[in-house]
Amino acid sequence: LILADCVEDNSIDQVCIFFPDPFITSPERRIIRPISIKLLSEKLKNGGIVHVATDVETYANHVTNLFNKTCRKNFEFGGGLCSE
């Protein structure tokens, strides 16, 4: 992965993930998983921000719960449901 191999730790201010595929029937294929949140937390500066937008309510709730359970570093998660 480029993020893992080419980006220094504590070097990113903000990450935006817009409308990732929720892979309802194959959750192991989702981009937002505990391992990716861990990687983001290593690359983000202290106080960095992760924005996630989705139009699938169940996925918005899932992502919010994942960030709440997985985050151990001081960064802000802004995410949720985007509707018309």
C-alpha positions, 0 to 999 in steps of 0.5 A: 500500500502506498499509505503504508510504505510511502507516507511518513507517520504523523505527517497527514493533517486530514483524510477524506473518504467519500462514499466508500462501497459498503460491500453489504454481503462481503464486509471483509472487502470494505476499505474502512476496517480496524486495520485501515483505521490503525494505519490512518491513526499512525499516519495522521498528526495528533489532532488530525481529522478523518472525514467519511461520507456515505449514503447508506445509513447502516454503513454510517452507523457501522463506521462510526462504531468502528472508529469509536472502538478502534481509535486510540490516538487523538484525532477527530472523526467526522462522518455520517449519513449524507442524504439528498 
